[in-house]
Amino acid sequence: KIIKDESWQQRKQQQSCLFQNVASLNLSSNNISTIPIELVQLFGNLTELNLSQNTLNDRDTAISNCSKLLKLQKLNLTNNKITELDIISLSKLKELQELYVQDGNQINNLPESLQKSKVSRHYCFKHKY
C-alpha cells in the first residue's frame, strides 16, 4: 500500500515557487566544482549569476547546466579553472549581455562565434601570457 504525503508535495511546490522569484544569485567563493541541474531548475528565472572564485572547469557540466537559465543576462565565471568556453551552451543564452571570464581562468582566445554575438560588446576578457 502506497501512502502519499500531500503536505510534503505541497511544501516542495511552495519552496520551488519561492526560488522561482529569485533574479540574482551570488555563489562566489563557495568551492563549487559543479552546478547540479536541480539548482538550475529551482532558480529558473535568474537574470544574474555569480559563480566567481570557485573550482569550475570546462570538463564538468557547469556551463551546459547554466545554459538552461534562459533569462540569464549576466554570468560571472571569473577565477575558476576554465580553459575553454562551451560555445554551444553559451549560444543558448539568448538574453546574455555580460559574460565575465577574465582573471583566474586559462582562456587564451575568444571564440569567433562569441565575438560576433551581442555578448562581445560587454565581454570582459583578459589574455593570460
N, C-alpha and C positions, 0 to 999 in steps of 0.2 A: 504494500500500500504506500503510495507516494503522498507525502504531506507537503503542501505548498505554503510557503511562508509569505503571504501577501505583504505584510508590513516590511519585510526585508526588500522585496522588489520595489515597493513604494519609496523606501529610503534611498535605494540605489538610483532610481529615476530622479528623485529630488536632488541628490548630490550631483548627478550628471547635469541637471538644469542649472545649478549654481555655477559649475565650472564653465558652462557654455557662455556665461556672461562676462568672462574674463577676456579682456582685449590685449593686455600687456603682461608678459611673464618674464621675470628675471631669474634665471637658473645659473647665473655665473658663479664661478669658484665653488663648485659642489663636487668636483672629482667625478663628473658624469662621463662615462665611456660610451654609452649608447642611449638612444631615445626610444623607449618602448612604444609600440603602436597604441597601447592603451592610453598613454598620456596624450598622444595626439588626438585620439578620439574624444577624450574628455574636454580638451581645450580647443574644440573645432573652430571657434570664432576669433582666435588670436590674430591680431594685426601686427604685434611686435613680439619678438622672441630673442632673448639674450642668452646665448649659450657660451659666452666667452669664458676663458680661463678654466677649461675642463680638459678632458683627455679624449675628446672625439677624434676619430681618424676616418679616412675615406674607405677603410675596409669594413666598417660596420654599416648599419642601416640608418644612421642618424639623419643624413641629408635626404635620403629617399623617404624616410618617415615624415620629415618636415615638409616634404612636397605635398603632403596630404592636407596641409593647412592652407586651404585655397584663398583665404582672406589675408594672408601674411603680406605685410608691406615692408617690414624691416626685420632683417635677420643678422644677428651678430655672432660670428663664429671665430672671433679673434682669439689668439693664444690657446690653440688646441694643437692637435698633431696631424693636421690635414696637409696632404701633399698634392692633391688633385681635386678639382671640383667636379661633382657629378652633374654635368650639364643637362642630361636628360631629366633628372629630378628637378633641378632648378628651373627648367623651362616650363614646368607645370605650374609654377607660381606666377600666374598672370598679373597679380596685383603687386608683386615685389618691386619696390622702388629703391631700397637701400640694402646693400649687402656688404658686410664688413668681414674681411678675412685677413687683413694685414696683421703684422706683428704676431710672432709666436707660431706661425704656420710656415710650411716649407713650399709654398706655391710659387713657382717661378714664372709662369706665363698665364695671362688672362686668355681663356679660350675665345676664339674668334666669334663664335655664336653669341657669347655673352657681351662682347664688345659692341655688337650691333643692336643689342636689346636696349630697352628703356632703362634697364638697371645700370648700364655702364655710365650714365650721367651722374649717378650717385655712388658709384662703386669706389670703395676705398681700398686701394691696393698698393702694396709696397714690395718691390723686389727684394729678395734676400740674396746677397752675394757672399 
